[in-house]
């Protein structure tokens, strides 16, 4: 535990909470992301902190994501002060811990304005205020500009926020909740400052993230992008390379970089030119991509440009399920491109990893279609991750759940834990329970696992598991 001694007064304290230490039912670890111990920088917190500092404010970050307690936060709150304390909740498994951070902040720093945001908390809306009687403000969308506006008002003594877009807030003296769901100002990605990695505690232990884009033009029904309803925004090559060069100056060349994008390579010609520049940097990297992107424009350049891992959001090989999840409107074309893309990746030594999702409406026929596809592509696939779908607030699936339930026979798995976290595992159809689908997903993962990078004993994975590729990169 490391707490700064010198400067104890900050404009902003940002907290990345621990994951699953207050409650974590064992059954939820089957076929979910809790199978793995993920260790990574919280990119949202890093982005907000970098932007806020560029505007002249002071920021402290506390990262508890690899902790099993709240000791570091308690130690800071005993001596430190912050005008605004913000907590990020990016998934259901840190939600209870995020609420506990807010409670601790209220008890030890009652004068601070308490803020929460993140991909899980934002779509919950007013529900968060029912779960926390201490929360002042919920940030619904992106937090950079909203946080700066809040700091400007707090510093001027103005605690009226009703005209700020993209927030819900509770007025302390009246307990009235105000809601403004208008989209706030979205800072153009090219106007963002260079990521200030050194603000993040122990940043060198984590995989370096470099953001390529935000948002996605697709509207898959299971994805929270439907809630944000924001345009896909892509950094210019010049700004992306500026950020990458800065990261390289800190992390060096012998690290695998993660290019942060919901959907990398959406613009073919632009991506092709970017790859020409990446080739000159000599670093290795990985990212995620859709099979129906214009990859034909640039795929032959990917390996030479340093790509070593590629995550493919395949989701399903059943035409019926692809349509139901709104992954594509043309399953035949989608699957044809998937086959071509995966084979080409393998040919170029790009190590394709597929994500598969058991979705609402699954039948023996749809599961066989996906399994047969995977088996037919076995020699080209490096690994498969498979998960059973959850109902997440803010998604189209959640908004239309009653209709989907009637059509498919799916059911929520309701337990005290799922009620508290507001994310529900699903028995996906009249044919399959949640437990049976979790077992199916585990079978798929084990069947297509690559034991070089997956320790089936530890169930732990992050980008650094690919270090062996780094050692061999010059040989290839």
C-alpha positions as CSV (number, residue, x, y, z in Angstrom):
1,X,0.0,0.0,0.0
2,X,1.4,3.4,-1.0
3,X,-0.2,6.7,0.0
4,X,1.3,10.0,-0.9
5,X,2.5,12.0,2.1
6,X,3.0,15.4,0.7
7,X,-0.1,16.8,-1.1
8,X,-3.3,15.6,0.6
9,X,-5.7,18.0,-1.0
10,X,-7.0,17.1,-4.5
11,X,-9.7,18.5,-6.7
12,X,-10.7,14.9,-7.8
13,X,-10.2,11.5,-6.4
14,X,-11.0,8.6,-8.8
15,X,-11.4,5.1,-7.5
16,X,-11.3,1.8,-9.4
17,X,-13.0,-0.6,-7.0
18,X,-12.1,-4.2,-6.2
19,X,-14.0,-7.0,-7.9
20,X,-16.2,-9.6,-6.2
21,X,-14.8,-9.4,-2.7
22,X,-18.0,-8.6,-0.8
23,X,-20.2,-11.2,-2.5
24,X,-19.4,-13.7,-5.3
25,X,-21.7,-16.7,-5.5
26,X,-19.8,-19.7,-6.8
27,X,-22.4,-20.6,-9.4
28,X,-21.9,-17.3,-11.2
29,X,-18.3,-18.2,-12.0
30,X,-19.4,-20.9,-14.4
31,X,-19.3,-19.6,-18.0
32,X,-18.8,-16.0,-17.0
33,X,-15.9,-13.5,-17.0
34,X,-15.3,-14.4,-13.4
35,X,-13.5,-17.4,-14.7
36,X,-10.5,-15.2,-15.2
37,X,-8.6,-12.9,-12.9
38,X,-8.4,-9.8,-15.1
39,X,-5.7,-7.3,-14.4
40,X,-5.8,-4.1,-16.4
41,X,-5.9,-0.4,-16.2
42,X,-9.3,1.2,-16.0
43,X,-9.1,3.1,-19.3
44,X,-12.1,5.3,-18.4
45,X,-10.5,6.5,-15.2
46,X,-7.2,7.1,-17.0
47,X,-8.9,9.1,-19.7
48,X,-10.9,11.3,-17.3
49,X,-7.9,11.9,-15.1
50,X,-5.7,12.9,-18.1
51,X,-8.4,15.3,-19.4
52,X,-9.0,16.8,-15.9
53,X,-5.3,17.4,-15.3
54,X,-4.9,19.0,-18.7
55,X,-7.6,21.5,-17.6
56,X,-5.5,22.5,-14.6
57,X,-7.1,20.4,-11.8
58,X,-5.3,18.0,-9.5
59,X,-6.2,14.3,-9.5
60,X,-5.5,11.3,-7.3
61,X,-6.2,7.7,-8.5
62,X,-6.7,4.7,-6.2
63,X,-6.8,1.4,-8.0
64,X,-8.2,-1.4,-5.8
65,X,-8.9,-3.8,-8.7
66,X,-6.2,-6.3,-7.6
67,X,-7.0,-5.9,-3.9
68,X,-9.1,-8.0,-1.6
69,X,-9.8,-5.1,0.8
70,X,-10.5,-1.4,1.0
71,X,-7.4,-0.5,3.2
72,X,-5.8,1.9,0.7
73,X,-9.0,3.9,0.3
74,X,-9.5,4.0,4.1
75,X,-5.9,5.1,4.6
76,X,-6.3,8.0,2.0
77,X,-9.6,9.1,3.5
78,X,-8.1,9.3,7.0
79,X,-5.7,12.0,5.9
80,X,-6.5,13.0,2.3
81,X,-9.2,15.4,1.0
82,X,-10.9,15.7,-2.4
83,X,-13.6,18.1,-3.6
84,X,-15.1,15.4,-5.8
85,X,-14.8,11.6,-5.2
86,X,-15.7,9.5,-8.3
87,X,-16.1,5.8,-8.4
88,X,-16.2,3.6,-11.5
89,X,-18.5,0.6,-11.9
90,X,-17.7,-1.1,-15.2
91,X,-19.4,-4.4,-14.5
92,X,-21.9,-6.1,-12.2
93,X,-19.1,-7.8,-10.3
94,X,-17.7,-4.6,-8.9
95,X,-21.0,-2.9,-8.3
96,X,-21.5,-3.7,-4.7
97,X,-17.8,-2.8,-4.1
98,X,-18.4,0.6,-5.8
99,X,-21.4,1.3,-3.6
100,X,-19.2,0.4,-0.6
101,X,-16.6,2.9,-1.8
102,X,-19.2,5.6,-1.9
103,X,-20.3,4.7,1.6
104,X,-16.8,4.9,3.0
105,X,-16.2,8.2,1.2
106,X,-19.4,9.7,2.8
107,X,-18.4,8.5,6.3
108,X,-14.9,9.9,6.2
109,X,-15.2,12.8,3.7
110,X,-18.8,14.0,4.1
111,X,-18.0,17.4,2.5
112,X,-16.9,15.8,-0.8
113,X,-19.3,15.6,-3.8
114,X,-19.8,11.9,-4.5
115,X,-19.9,10.8,-8.1
116,X,-20.3,7.4,-9.9
117,X,-20.2,6.3,-13.5
118,X,-19.1,3.4,-15.7
119,X,-20.6,1.0,-18.2
120,X,-22.6,-0.8,-15.5
121,X,-23.7,2.1,-13.3
122,X,-24.7,4.5,-16.0
123,X,-27.4,2.4,-17.6
124,X,-28.9,1.6,-14.2
125,X,-30.0,5.3,-13.8
126,X,-32.1,6.1,-10.8
127,X,-31.7,2.5,-9.5
128,X,-28.3,3.5,-8.2
129,X,-29.8,6.1,-6.0
130,X,-32.1,3.5,-4.4
131,X,-29.0,1.4,-3.8
132,X,-27.0,4.2,-2.3
133,X,-28.4,6.9,0.0
134,X,-25.0,8.7,-0.1
135,X,-24.5,9.2,-3.9
136,X,-24.8,12.7,-5.2
137,X,-24.4,12.4,-8.9
138,X,-24.5,9.6,-11.5
139,X,-22.7,10.2,-14.8
140,X,-24.7,8.5,-17.5
141,X,-22.4,8.8,-20.5
142,X,-18.7,9.8,-21.1
143,X,-17.2,11.5,-18.1
144,X,-14.4,13.8,-19.3
145,X,-16.3,17.1,-19.9
146,X,-18.9,16.4,-17.3
147,X,-16.3,16.0,-14.6
148,X,-14.5,19.3,-15.6
149,X,-17.8,21.2,-15.5
150,X,-18.6,19.8,-12.1
151,X,-15.2,20.8,-10.8
152,X,-15.6,24.3,-12.2
153,X,-18.9,24.7,-10.4
154,X,-17.7,23.2,-7.1
155,X,-14.6,25.4,-7.1
156,X,-16.9,28.5,-7.6
157,X,-19.3,27.3,-4.8
158,X,-22.1,26.6,-7.3
159,X,-23.8,23.3,-6.4
160,X,-26.7,23.6,-8.8
161,X,-26.3,21.1,-11.6
162,X,-29.8,20.8,-13.2
163,X,-28.6,22.2,-16.6
164,X,-25.7,19.8,-17.0
165,X,-26.5,17.1,-19.6
166,X,-25.9,13.5,-19.1
167,X,-26.3,13.3,-15.3
168,X,-28.7,12.3,-12.6
169,X,-28.2,14.1,-9.2
170,X,-29.7,14.2,-5.8
171,X,-29.9,17.6,-4.1
172,X,-28.6,17.1,-0.6
173,X,-30.7,19.6,1.2
174,X,-34.0,18.2,-0.3
175,X,-33.2,14.7,-1.4
176,X,-35.0,15.5,-4.7
177,X,-33.6,13.6,-7.7
178,X,-33.1,15.5,-10.9
179,X,-32.5,13.8,-14.2
180,X,-31.0,15.2,-17.4
181,X,-30.5,12.4,-20.0
182,X,-29.5,14.7,-22.8
183,X,-26.2,13.6,-24.3
184,X,-23.4,15.7,-22.9
185,X,-20.6,17.3,-24.9
186,X,-18.5,14.4,-26.2
187,X,-14.9,15.6,-26.4
188,X,-13.5,14.9,-29.9
189,X,-10.9,12.1,-29.6
190,X,-8.4,14.3,-31.4
191,X,-8.8,16.9,-28.7
192,X,-8.0,14.5,-25.9
193,X,-4.6,15.0,-24.2
194,X,-1.9,12.4,-24.3
195,X,-2.9,9.7,-21.8
196,X,-1.1,10.5,-18.5
197,X,-0.2,6.9,-17.6
198,X,2.0,8.1,-14.7
199,X,-1.2,9.3,-12.9
200,X,-2.2,5.6,-12.6
201,X,-0.7,3.7,-9.6
202,X,1.7,1.0,-10.6
203,X,0.9,1.6,-14.3
204,X,3.9,-0.4,-15.5
205,X,2.5,-3.6,-14.1
206,X,-0.5,-3.4,-16.4
207,X,-0.9,-4.0,-20.2
208,X,-0.5,-0.6,-21.9
209,X,-3.8,0.5,-23.5
210,X,-3.9,2.9,-26.5
211,X,-7.3,4.1,-27.6
212,X,-8.1,3.8,-31.3
213,X,-11.9,4.6,-31.2
214,X,-15.0,4.8,-29.2
215,X,-18.5,3.5,-29.9
216,X,-19.7,1.2,-32.6
217,X,-22.1,1.7,-35.6
218,X,-23.8,-1.7,-34.9
219,X,-26.7,-2.2,-32.5
220,X,-26.4,-5.7,-31.2
221,X,-29.2,-6.3,-28.8
222,X,-27.0,-7.6,-26.0
223,X,-24.6,-4.7,-26.0
224,X,-24.8,-1.5,-23.9
225,X,-23.8,0.5,-26.9
226,X,-27.6,0.6,-27.6
227,X,-28.0,2.6,-24.4
228,X,-25.2,5.1,-25.2
229,X,-26.5,5.6,-28.7
230,X,-23.4,7.6,-29.6
231,X,-21.7,7.8,-32.9
232,X,-18.6,5.7,-33.6
233,X,-15.6,8.0,-33.3
234,X,-12.2,7.2,-34.6
235,X,-8.9,9.0,-33.7
236,X,-6.9,10.4,-36.5
237,X,-3.8,8.4,-37.3
238,X,-1.6,11.3,-36.2
239,X,-3.2,11.5,-32.7
240,X,-3.2,7.8,-32.3
241,X,0.4,7.5,-33.2
242,X,1.2,10.4,-30.8
243,X,-0.4,8.5,-28.0
244,X,1.3,5.2,-29.0
245,X,4.7,6.9,-29.2
246,X,4.2,8.3,-25.7
247,X,3.3,4.9,-24.4
248,X,6.3,3.3,-26.0
249,X,8.5,5.9,-24.3
250,X,7.2,4.7,-20.9
251,X,6.7,1.0,-21.5
252,X,9.3,0.2,-24.1
253,X,9.0,-2.0,-27.1
254,X,9.0,-5.4,-25.5
255,X,5.4,-5.3,-24.3
256,X,2.2,-6.4,-26.0
257,X,0.1,-3.3,-26.5
258,X,-3.7,-3.4,-26.4
259,X,-5.4,-1.2,-28.9
260,X,-8.7,-0.1,-27.2
261,X,-11.6,-0.2,-29.6
262,X,-15.1,-1.6,-29.6
263,X,-14.5,-2.3,-33.3
264,X,-11.0,-1.8,-34.6
265,X,-10.4,-1.1,-38.3
266,X,-13.8,0.3,-39.3
267,X,-12.3,2.6,-42.0
268,X,-10.3,0.5,-44.5
269,X,-8.0,3.0,-46.2
270,X,-7.3,4.9,-43.0
271,X,-6.4,1.7,-41.2
272,X,-4.2,0.6,-44.0
273,X,-2.2,3.9,-43.7
274,X,-2.0,3.5,-39.9
275,X,-0.6,0.0,-40.3
276,X,2.2,1.4,-42.5
277,X,3.2,3.6,-39.6
278,X,2.9,0.9,-37.0
279,X,5.3,-1.2,-39.0
280,X,7.9,1.4,-38.4
281,X,7.4,1.3,-34.6
282,X,8.3,-2.4,-34.2
283,X,5.9,-3.1,-31.4
284,X,3.5,-6.0,-31.0
285,X,-0.2,-5.4,-30.2
286,X,-3.6,-7.0,-30.1
287,X,-7.2,-5.8,-30.5
288,X,-10.8,-6.8,-31.3
289,X,-12.5,-6.7,-34.7
290,X,-15.7,-7.7,-36.5
291,X,-15.6,-10.2,-39.4
292,X,-17.7,-7.8,-41.5
293,X,-15.3,-4.9,-41.3
294,X,-13.5,-3.9,-44.5
295,X,-10.5,-6.1,-43.4
296,X,-9.7,-7.1,-47.0
297,X,-8.2,-3.6,-47.4
298,X,-5.5,-4.1,-44.9
299,X,-5.3,-7.7,-43.6
300,X,-2.1,-8.5,-45.4
301,X,-0.4,-5.7,-43.5
302,X,-1.5,-6.7,-40.0
303,X,1.3,-9.1,-39.0
304,X,4.1,-7.0,-40.4
305,X,2.6,-4.0,-38.5
306,X,2.9,-5.9,-35.2
307,X,-0.5,-7.5,-34.7
308,X,0.0,-10.8,-32.7
309,X,-3.4,-11.4,-31.1
310,X,-6.8,-10.8,-32.6
311,X,-10.2,-11.1,-30.8
312,X,-13.1,-11.8,-33.1
313,X,-16.6,-11.2,-31.8
314,X,-18.2,-14.0,-33.7
315,X,-20.9,-14.7,-31.1
316,X,-22.8,-17.4,-33.1
317,X,-22.7,-19.4,-36.3
318,X,-26.5,-19.9,-36.3
319,X,-28.3,-17.7,-38.9
320,X,-31.4,-17.6,-36.6
321,X,-29.4,-16.5,-33.5
322,X,-27.4,-13.9,-35.5
323,X,-30.6,-12.3,-36.6
324,X,-32.1,-12.5,-33.1
325,X,-29.1,-10.8,-31.5
326,X,-29.1,-8.2,-34.4
327,X,-25.4,-9.1,-35.1
328,X,-26.1,-8.8,-38.8
329,X,-29.0,-8.5,-41.2
330,X,-27.4,-10.9,-43.7
331,X,-26.2,-14.0,-41.9
332,X,-25.1,-15.8,-45.1
333,X,-22.8,-13.0,-46.0
334,X,-21.6,-12.6,-42.4
335,X,-20.7,-16.3,-42.1
336,X,-19.0,-16.3,-45.5
337,X,-16.9,-13.4,-44.4
338,X,-16.2,-15.1,-41.1
339,X,-14.8,-18.2,-42.8
340,X,-12.6,-16.1,-45.1
341,X,-11.4,-13.9,-42.3
342,X,-10.5,-16.6,-39.9
343,X,-8.6,-18.7,-42.6
344,X,-6.8,-15.6,-43.7
345,X,-5.8,-14.7,-40.1
346,X,-4.4,-18.2,-39.6
347,X,-2.6,-18.1,-42.9
348,X,-0.9,-14.9,-41.7
349,X,-0.1,-16.3,-38.2
350,X,-2.4,-13.8,-36.5
351,X,-3.7,-16.3,-33.9
352,X,-7.5,-15.7,-34.1
353,X,-9.5,-16.0,-30.9
354,X,-13.2,-16.3,-31.2
355,X,-15.9,-15.1,-28.8
356,X,-19.0,-17.2,-28.7
357,X,-22.3,-16.4,-26.9
358,X,-25.1,-18.7,-25.9
359,X,-28.1,-16.4,-26.6
360,X,-31.8,-16.3,-26.0
361,X,-33.7,-18.6,-28.3
362,X,-31.1,-21.3,-28.5
363,X,-32.4,-24.7,-29.6
364,X,-30.6,-28.0,-30.3
365,X,-30.4,-26.9,-34.0
366,X,-28.8,-23.5,-33.3
367,X,-26.2,-24.9,-30.9
368,X,-25.3,-27.6,-33.4
369,X,-24.9,-25.0,-36.1
370,X,-22.4,-23.1,-34.0
371,X,-20.6,-26.2,-32.8
372,X,-20.3,-27.6,-36.4
373,X,-18.9,-24.3,-37.6
374,X,-16.3,-24.3,-34.8
375,X,-15.3,-27.9,-35.5
376,X,-15.0,-27.2,-39.3
377,X,-12.7,-24.3,-38.5
378,X,-10.7,-26.0,-35.7
379,X,-7.4,-26.0,-37.5
380,X,-7.6,-22.3,-38.1
381,X,-8.8,-21.2,-34.6
382,X,-6.3,-20.5,-31.9
383,X,-8.8,-20.4,-29.0
384,X,-12.5,-19.9,-28.2
385,X,-14.1,-18.1,-25.3
386,X,-17.7,-18.9,-24.8
387,X,-20.2,-17.3,-22.4
388,X,-23.9,-17.5,-21.7
389,X,-25.8,-14.3,-22.2
390,X,-26.8,-12.1,-19.3
391,X,-29.6,-9.5,-19.2
392,X,-27.9,-6.1,-18.7
393,X,-29.7,-2.9,-18.1
394,X,-29.7,-0.5,-21.0
395,X,-29.4,-3.1,-23.7
396,X,-32.2,-3.7,-26.2
397,X,-32.5,-7.2,-24.8
398,X,-33.4,-5.8,-21.4
399,X,-35.8,-3.2,-22.8
400,X,-37.6,-5.9,-24.8
401,X,-37.3,-8.7,-22.3
402,X,-41.0,-9.4,-21.8
403,X,-41.5,-9.8,-25.6
404,X,-38.4,-12.0,-25.9
405,X,-39.5,-14.1,-23.0
406,X,-42.8,-14.8,-24.7
407,X,-41.1,-15.7,-28.0
408,X,-38.3,-18.0,-26.6
409,X,-39.3,-19.1,-23.2
410,X,-36.2,-17.6,-21.6
411,X,-36.2,-16.8,-17.9
412,X,-34.2,-14.6,-15.5
413,X,-32.2,-16.4,-12.8
414,X,-33.3,-14.4,-9.8
415,X,-31.2,-14.6,-6.6
416,X,-30.4,-12.2,-3.8
417,X,-27.1,-11.4,-5.5
418,X,-28.6,-10.8,-9.0
419,X,-31.2,-8.5,-7.4
420,X,-28.5,-6.5,-5.7
421,X,-26.3,-6.2,-8.8
422,X,-29.1,-5.8,-11.4
423,X,-27.6,-8.3,-13.9
424,X,-29.4,-11.5,-14.6
425,X,-28.1,-14.8,-15.9
426,X,-30.7,-16.3,-18.3
427,X,-32.1,-19.7,-18.9
428,X,-31.9,-19.0,-22.6
429,X,-35.0,-20.9,-23.8
430,X,-37.5,-23.6,-23.0
431,X,-34.8,-26.1,-23.9
432,X,-31.8,-24.9,-21.8
433,X,-31.3,-23.6,-18.3
434,X,-28.6,-21.2,-17.3
435,X,-26.6,-24.0,-15.7
436,X,-26.8,-26.2,-18.8
437,X,-25.6,-23.4,-21.0
438,X,-22.8,-22.5,-18.6
439,X,-21.6,-26.1,-18.8
440,X,-21.9,-26.0,-22.6
441,X,-19.8,-22.8,-22.7
442,X,-17.2,-24.4,-20.5
443,X,-17.1,-27.4,-22.7
444,X,-16.6,-25.2,-25.8
445,X,-13.8,-23.3,-24.1
446,X,-12.0,-26.4,-23.0
447,X,-12.5,-28.1,-26.3
448,X,-10.9,-25.3,-28.2
449,X,-8.4,-24.1,-25.6
450,X,-4.7,-23.6,-26.4
451,X,-2.8,-24.7,-23.3
452,X,0.2,-22.6,-24.2
453,X,-1.7,-19.5,-23.0
454,X,-4.6,-20.9,-20.9
455,X,-3.8,-22.3,-17.5
456,X,-6.9,-24.4,-16.9
457,X,-5.8,-24.8,-13.3
458,X,-5.5,-21.1,-12.5
459,X,-8.2,-19.8,-14.8
460,X,-6.3,-16.6,-15.1
461,X,-5.8,-14.6,-18.3
462,X,-4.7,-11.2,-19.5
463,X,-2.7,-9.8,-22.4
464,X,0.6,-10.6,-20.6
465,X,-0.2,-14.3,-21.1
466,X,1.1,-13.7,-24.6
467,X,4.6,-12.8,-23.5
468,X,5.9,-16.0,-25.1
469,X,4.9,-14.5,-28.4
470,X,7.0,-11.5,-27.7
471,X,10.1,-13.7,-27.1
472,X,9.6,-15.3,-30.5
473,X,8.5,-12.3,-32.5
474,X,11.9,-11.7,-34.2
475,X,12.2,-15.4,-35.1
476,X,8.9,-15.1,-37.0
